[in-house]
Amino acid sequence: MKLEEAKQRFVEAWGTLGTNWGINRTMAQIHALLLVTDEPLSTDQIMELLDISRGNANMNLRALIDWGLAERKVKLGERMEYFTGEKDIWKVAVKIIRERRKREIDPLRSTLRDLKMIDDKEQKKEEYKTFVKLLDDIDSYAESLDRVADKLVLTDRSWFFGTLMKLMAK
């Protein structure tokens, strides 16, 4: 397999994986393209390489910048913007964890807190207890996920992978 073919297959695979991380396929493909490219790419180059529209490229580049997975680069003497991707995969994982936490866990926990504020004088005691227990159980699970996310974000990568390998060896 030639290098360019391998890069193309990586971009396609990363796009598919990205949908499992809560981002759309095009956003993940742009990120993959930025990962495998040594030089910063312009929007036009990204559009051409992925065969996507300018609007699609711009929207997804903005999202990648918001997530902290890409950044703008300026080349001296050029008006065009260029983009690069974060190449450190540990940093990529941490940024994805932080973003998913902000978009998924935090809103879930906020909604659960709101739902517990039941003010219904006519409520059936058992039904109320069952409902609140369900909310508490879900919140407890979300809190555990939140703590795990905290630990991963603050963890040193070598300690994490060393510990993971020890656990897998058992």
C-alpha positions in Angstrom: 0.0 0.0 0.0 1.3 3.5 -0.9 1.5 6.2 1.7 -1.3 8.3 0.1 -3.7 5.4 0.0 -2.9 4.6 3.7 -3.6 8.2 4.6 -6.9 8.1 2.7 -8.0 4.9 4.4 -7.0 6.5 7.8 -9.2 9.6 7.0 -12.1 7.3 6.2 -11.7 5.1 9.3 -11.2 8.2 11.6 -14.4 9.6 10.1 -16.3 6.5 11.0 -14.8 6.3 14.5 -15.6 10.0 15.1 -19.3 9.3 14.9 -18.8 7.0 18.0 -17.2 10.0 19.9 -20.2 12.3 19.3 -18.9 14.2 16.3 -20.1 14.0 12.7 -18.2 12.1 10.0 -17.0 15.2 8.1 -15.6 16.8 11.2 -13.7 13.7 12.1 -12.5 13.3 8.5 -11.2 16.9 8.5 -9.5 16.3 11.8 -7.9 13.1 10.4 -6.7 15.0 7.4 -5.1 17.6 9.6 -3.5 14.8 11.7 -1.9 13.1 8.7 -0.7 16.2 6.9 2.6 17.8 7.8 1.9 21.2 6.4 -1.1 23.4 7.4 -4.0 23.1 5.0 -6.3 25.9 3.6 -10.0 25.5 3.4 -9.8 25.1 -0.3 -7.3 22.3 0.0 -9.6 20.5 2.6 -12.6 21.0 0.3 -10.7 19.5 -2.6 -9.2 16.6 -0.7 -12.5 15.6 0.9 -14.8 16.7 -1.8 -17.0 18.8 0.5 -18.6 22.2 0.2 -17.1 25.4 1.5 -19.9 25.7 4.0 -19.4 22.2 5.3 -15.6 22.7 5.6 -16.0 26.1 7.4 -18.6 24.8 9.8 -16.6 21.8 10.7 -13.3 23.7 11.0 -15.0 26.1 13.4 -16.2 23.1 15.4 -12.8 21.6 15.5 -11.3 24.9 16.7 -14.0 25.1 19.4 -13.2 21.6 20.6 -9.5 22.6 20.6 -8.6 19.9 18.0 -7.5 22.3 15.3 -6.1 25.8 15.1 -5.7 28.5 12.6 -2.2 29.3 11.2 -1.2 32.3 9.2 1.5 32.1 6.6 3.5 35.3 6.1 2.5 37.2 3.0 -0.8 35.2 2.5 -4.3 36.3 3.3 -5.7 32.8 3.3 -6.1 31.0 6.6 -4.5 27.6 7.1 -5.3 25.0 9.7 -3.4 22.4 11.6 -4.6 19.6 13.9 -3.4 18.6 17.4 -1.0 15.7 16.7 -0.6 14.5 20.4 -3.2 11.8 20.6 -3.3 12.0 24.4 -4.2 15.7 24.2 -6.8 14.8 21.6 -8.4 12.3 23.9 -8.4 14.7 26.8 -10.0 17.4 24.7 -12.7 15.0 23.4 -13.4 13.9 27.0 -13.7 17.5 28.2 -16.0 18.4 25.3 -18.2 15.4 25.6 -18.5 16.0 29.4 -19.5 19.6 28.7 -22.1 18.6 26.0 -23.4 15.4 27.6 -22.7 14.8 31.3 -23.1 18.3 32.6 -26.5 18.9 30.9 -27.8 15.5 32.0 -26.9 16.2 35.6 -28.5 19.6 35.4 -31.7 18.1 34.0 -31.8 15.5 36.7 -31.5 18.1 39.4 -34.4 20.0 37.8 -36.5 16.9 37.6 -36.1 16.2 41.3 -37.9 19.5 42.1 -41.3 17.8 42.0 -44.0 19.9 43.6 -47.1 17.8 43.2 -49.4 17.6 46.3 -51.4 14.9 44.6 -48.5 12.5 44.0 -48.6 8.9 44.9 -46.0 8.2 47.5 -44.6 4.9 46.0 -44.6 6.3 42.5 -42.8 9.4 43.7 -40.2 7.3 45.6 -39.6 5.1 42.5 -39.2 8.1 40.2 -36.8 9.9 42.5 -34.8 6.7 43.0 -34.5 6.3 39.3 -33.2 9.9 39.0 -30.8 9.3 41.8 -29.4 6.1 40.2 -28.9 7.8 36.9 -27.3 10.8 38.6 -25.0 8.5 40.6 -23.9 6.8 37.4 -23.4 10.2 35.7 -21.4 11.4 38.7 -19.2 8.3 38.4 -18.6 9.1 34.8 -17.8 12.7 35.7 -15.2 11.5 38.3 -13.6 9.1 35.8 -13.4 12.0 33.3 -11.8 14.2 35.9 -9.2 11.6 36.7 -8.4 10.9 33.0 -8.0 14.6 32.3 -5.7 15.1 35.2 -3.7 11.9 34.8 -0.2 11.6 33.5 -0.3 9.5 30.3 2.5 7.2 31.3 0.9 6.4 34.6 -2.5 5.8 32.9 -1.2 3.4 30.2 1.1 1.6 32.7 -1.9 1.0 35.1 -4.1 0.0 32.2 -1.6 -2.6 31.0 -1.3 -4.0 34.5 -5.1 -4.3 34.7 -5.2 -6.0 31.3 -2.5 -8.5 32.3 -4.5 -9.8 35.2 
